[in-house]
């Protein structure tokens, strides 16, 4: 993704999480594909013909998003029709913003993988769930 990580607001928003990240920089899409040949790619686009939840995300999966204002290059989409997926939305509405789309896509991948390393349950502060009816 083409996020600028030197933005002050972005750094503040992720204040407690930066140490969990392993950031890799690429010179563009060509560099990204050249350095990541082993995996399956899914292209999130408003122009896709399949929905994101119909795709099967295997172990080595990359979910690729374009710029918020332009999306991904149509030539890339055209040559990867089966891997172009969309988030359903109303026909008279603008698309979701990029961060929301990334969250939806990432959590679908994690859901299919069984939410690895994530806590699947919550706890009450004042009460004990085991004592609830």
N, C-alpha and C positions, 0 to 999 in steps of 0.2 A: 504494500500500500504506500501511497505517497504522502504520508504524514510528515510534517516538519516537527521533529521532537525538541527543537530548541525554543519553541513557543512557551512563554511564561505560564499561560493558563493551562496548557497541556501538562507541563511539568507539575504544576500545583495539583491538578486533578488526579494525577497518579502518584502523589507524594509517597504513599506507603507501599507502593508496589514496584517501583523501579528496580529493586534488587532481584526480583523474580524474572526479569526480562533478559532474553538473549537476543539482542538486536543485530540483524544483518543488513548491511547497506548494499544496494544494487544501483547500477548506472542506468537502469531502465528495464523494460520487459524482456528485451533480448538477453541481457545479462542475467536476469532472474531465471529464464528458461534454460540458458546454457549451464548454469550452476545447479539446477534442480531437475535433472532428467529422470530421476527415479521416483515416480509418484503419479498420481492421478490428479488432474486439474479440473476444478469446477469454476465456471465463470458466472458470477452473479451479475445479472443485467436485466433491465426493464424490457429488453427485447427478446428474452428467452422464451422458449415454447414449453418448457417443463418447469414444474414448481420445485423449489429447493428441497421440500420434504419428500419428494418422490425419488430423489437420488440416493444411491447407496455409497456412503463415505467409508472407504476402506482405511486400513492402517496408515498408509502414506498418502495422505490427501492434502492438496493445497486448495484453498478457496481464494479466488482472485476477484478483486473489486477494482473498478475503474475510478477515475476522478469523479467527484460529486457533480461537477458541471458538464462533463463530457461522457462519462462511462468508459467502457473498454473499446478499443478499435474494432470497427465492424468487420474488417478482414479477419481478425482473430476469431470473432464470434462465428462468422460464416464457415470457417474451416474446422470448427469444433462444436457443431450444432448439438450433438447428443450431450455435451457437457455444459451447455448454457442453461442456467437455471434462473428463475425469477421468484421474487416474493410477491404473492398475489396482492393486488390493491385495486382500488376503484379506477375506472377508466377516465374519469374526469378529475383525478387527483394527481398532484405531482408525486414523484417518487419519495420514499423515505430518505432521511438524511443518511449519509455514509456510516456514521458511527452506529446508528440503530440497525442498519442493514448488516453490518459486520457482526454485531451482537447476535442477531437472529441466526445468521449463518453459522457462526461459531458454536452457539449452543445447540443447534441441530446436529452438528458433527459430534459434539460431546455427548449428546443424548444417545445417539446411535452407538457410541463407544461405551455406554454405561456410566457416563460421568466419572472418568478415571481421576483419582486423587481429589475428588470433590466430595464434600459432605452432603449426603443425600437426605439428611433429616435435621430437624431443628429442635431446640429445647426452649421451654418456657422459662421465664425468669422467676416468677412467683409460685408456680405450680409444677407438679410432676405429671407428665403425660400418662404414666402407667396407672394413675389414680382417677383418670377421667372416664366418664361413662361412654 
